[in-house]
C-alpha cells in the first residue's frame, strides 16, 4: 500500500494556518523548529504581559504549520510572565510522528534571557472514519447582534480580549455558568489556535461567578478539539467548578454559531488578590 493510500483518511490541515500565524504575529526563522513571537498588545493580557492562551495558540499554530496536521489537543503549564515589548522564542520538538498522528512539544522562553514562560504538549492529526458525533448541545442564548459588548478588561483598553469582539450572552454575578459570544478576524475564532486562545477566557467567567475582580496567574490549561466548522462567531459556555486555597478551576465548552461543539477546555489558576468590584479593569 502506498503512503498516500495509507493516509487517505487523515485529518486535513486547517486551510487558515497562514492567516492564524499572521494574526498572532508569529515569525519564522532560518530554523524550521524555532519561531519568534513579539509581545504586542494584540497578544497581551489585561496586565500587559503575554496572554497565556495566545502563547499556547502560537505554539499550536507553529506546530500545525510545520507538521501539516490540525491540532487535536494541547496542554500547557505556565511558569512566568513576559511584558509587552519583549519577544518570546518558540522552540518546537516533534516527539513522534505516525501515519495520522503527531505527538509534539513546545517550549516558549524569553528570547533575551532564556527564562521559560510556557511548556506545552500538543497532539496533531487524526483520521476520518465516518463515526464523528456530539452528545452535548449548545445553550439557548440570544444571537450576537442582540448581546452587549463586554467592556474593557485592562486600564489601557489594549489587550487580546479587548482587541477581540466579545459579547455578553448570559451572565449573572454569583451564578456558575457564564456565556460569551466571541469573534476574531474572519472565521479565525473557529480554528484550533483561535479556540485555544479564546478558551483562556475561563478566568474571566469565574470573576462573574465569584462576583469579584481578581488578579491571578494561570497554572495549567488544556484544550481539546471536538468538531470542525467555519464560524465567524463562537459561543463560550464557561462553567466554574470551585475555588480552593485561592486556586480556581473550571470547564469551558465552545460552540459554533449553528450550535456544533468545537472544543472543550479545562483550566486552573492561582488567585493572588481581589482587586475590587466585578467589572473594574484588572490592575
C-alpha positions, -999 to 999 in steps of 0.1 A, spaced: 0 0 0 14 34 -9 20 61 17 -7 82 0 -32 54 3 -23 47 38 -30 83 49 -60 90 26 -83 92 56 -60 115 75 -75 147 90 -66 176 67 -46 206 77 -66 237 86 -65 260 55 -63 291 76 -29 283 92 -12 311 73 -38 336 85 -36 324 120 2 329 120 -2 364 107 -29 372 133 -8 362 163 23 379 148 44 347 147 77 350 128 95 320 113 133 318 114 160 300 94 155 271 117 122 252 109 116 243 146 123 278 160 98 307 158 96 342 174 66 358 189 69 396 196 48 405 226 24 432 214 -9 444 230 -27 422 204 -14 391 222 -12 406 257 -35 400 287 -51 427 309 -19 431 329 3 440 299 20 406 297 18 378 272 -17 363 273 -14 326 282 -40 315 257 -22 334 229 11 318 239 -3 283 237 -22 292 204 11 304 189 28 271 197 -1 253 182 -1 274 150 37 269 146 33 231 150 3 230 126 25 248 100 55 225 105 36 192 106 8 199 81 -17 185 106 -45 200 126 -44 204 164 -62 176 182 -54 186 218 -30 210 236 -20 213 272 3 240 288 20 247 320 26 284 327 58 294 345 64 331 341 52 364 325 67 383 296 57 420 293 47 439 262 78 450 242 95 417 249 99 388 225 93 351 230 112 323 214 91 292 204 111 260 203 93 230 188 101 193 192 85 166 172 85 137 196 68 110 174 51 112 141 30 83 127 7 79 96 -20 100 111 -9 114 145 20 136 157 29 140 193 50 171 198 60 196 225 69 233 226 89 255 250 83 292 250 111 313 265 122 349 268 142 354 237 166 377 256 174 359 289 161 324 282 136 323 310 109 296 305 75 312 300 54 281 290 58 244 283 33 227 260 23 193 249 4 191 216 -12 163 197 -19 168 160 -37 149 133 -65 123 134 -84 102 109 -118 103 92 -138 71 99 -173 85 94 -182 80 131 -180 116 144 -208 126 167 -215 150 196 -235 143 227 -236 178 242 -258 207 229 -253 244 229 -272 265 255 -300 287 243 -288 323 242 -296 354 222 -277 359 189 -245 380 190 -262 411 175 -286 411 204 -259 410 231 -240 439 246 -202 441 240 -181 434 270 -163 464 284 -125 469 286 -106 445 308 -74 465 311 -67 500 322 -53 509 288 -81 491 269 -55 474 249 -52 436 252 -61 404 233 -95 403 249 -101 440 242 -90 435 206 -113 406 202 -151 412 198 -167 396 229 -204 399 237 -222 391 269 -245 362 260 -257 355 296 -242 361 330 -254 367 365 -230 375 393 -227 345 416 -240 320 390 -220 291 379 -225 294 341 -212 324 321 -216 327 284 -198 349 258 -200 352 221 -166 359 206 -150 365 172 -116 373 158 -107 382 122 -129 365 96 -135 329 109 -102 326 128 -121 321 161 -132 286 149 -96 275 141 -76 254 165 -53 282 176 -83 306 178 -102 283 200 -71 278 221 -67 315 227 -103 321 235 -106 292 259 -84 312 282 -114 334 289 -123 309 316 -109 330 344 -129 360 332 -161 339 336 -150 329 371 -148 366 381 -185 367 373 -192 336 393 -172 348 422 -188 383 418 -154 400 423 -125 412 402 -92 395 409 -56 392 398 -41 358 391 -19 336 370 -28 305 350 -12 273 363 -23 250 335 -47 249 306 -59 220 283 -79 225 251 -93 196 231 -108 199 196 -143 184 194 -156 195 160 -149 215 128 -168 244 113 -162 277 96 -178 301 120 -174 338 124 -188 338 159 -182 311 186 -201 307 218 -182 301 251 -201 283 278 -179 287 309 -187 266 340 -169 275 372 -163 245 395 -145 257 426 -120 280 443 -99 262 469 -68 275 486 -71 306 462 -68 283 432 -98 284 408 -107 257 383 -134 252 357 -145 240 323 -153 258 290 -172 244 261 -170 263 228 -197 260 201 -201 273 165 -228 298 157 -251 269 145 -246 250 178 -219 225 169 -194 217 196 -159 228 185 -137 225 216 -137 218 253 -111 231 278 -102 229 315 -80 253 334 -67 260 369 -52 294 380 -39 310 412 -57 340 425 -32 364 440 -55 391 452 -90 406 450 -89 439 431 -123 453 436 -159 451 423 -168 429 394 -163 447 361 -134 470 372 -103 469 349 -77 445 361 -46 462 376 
